[in-house]
Amino acid sequence: MKDVFSRAEHFQTKEAIHQHTNAVVASFMMDNVKIEIFGQNVSTREQNAYRHMIIEPNYFAGGVTLSGKRS
């Protein structure tokens, strides 16, 4: 990530432990939009960022409430 995005405005990385797994988050601005890239050393489908991306459209479409129940 650093090789590709380190020159972007406000580029920074941080390491954290997310749900008992090491994670790295890179953030930066591009075309006045804040971008965050989240990664863990686990398979893509097991990463929380991937799961969030799959579920998120249902929230925006009104298909799932925050409790997880269909509206």
C-alpha positions in Angstrom: 0.0 0.0 0.0 2.8 2.4 0.9 4.3 2.0 -2.6 1.1 2.9 -4.3 -0.6 5.4 -1.9 2.0 7.0 0.3 2.1 10.2 -1.8 -1.7 10.7 -1.4 -2.9 13.5 0.8 -3.1 12.7 4.5 -1.7 9.1 4.0 -1.3 7.2 7.2 -1.3 3.6 8.4 -2.0 2.1 11.8 -1.9 -1.3 13.2 -4.6 -2.7 15.6 -6.0 -5.9 16.9 -9.6 -6.3 15.7 -11.5 -9.2 17.2 -8.4 -11.0 18.3 -6.7 -10.7 14.9 -4.0 -8.2 13.8 -5.2 -5.7 11.3 -3.7 -2.8 9.3 -5.7 0.3 8.3 -4.4 2.7 5.7 -6.2 6.0 5.2 -5.8 8.9 2.8 -7.7 11.5 0.8 -8.2 11.2 -2.9 -10.3 13.6 -4.9 -11.7 15.1 -1.7 -12.9 11.6 -0.5 -11.5 9.9 2.5 -10.4 6.3 1.6 -9.7 3.6 4.2 -8.3 0.2 3.4 -8.6 -2.4 6.1 -6.7 -5.7 6.0 -6.2 -8.8 8.1 -4.0 -11.8 7.6 -7.0 -14.1 7.1 -8.8 -15.2 4.0 -10.8 -12.4 2.4 -14.2 -13.9 3.1 -13.4 -14.2 6.8 -12.3 -10.5 7.1 -14.8 -8.2 8.8 -14.3 -5.6 6.1 -15.4 -8.0 3.4 -18.4 -9.1 5.5 -19.3 -5.4 6.0 -19.1 -4.7 2.3 -21.4 -7.7 1.5 -24.0 -6.7 4.0 -23.9 -2.9 3.6 -26.0 -2.6 0.4 -28.9 -4.3 2.2 -28.8 -1.5 4.8 -28.8 1.2 2.2 -31.7 -0.5 0.3 -33.7 -0.8 3.5 -33.6 -4.6 3.4 -32.0 -5.2 6.8 -32.2 -3.2 9.9 -29.4 -2.6 12.4 -30.8 -5.5 14.5 -30.3 -7.8 11.5 -34.0 -8.2 10.8 -35.5 -7.6 7.4 -37.6 -4.5 7.3 
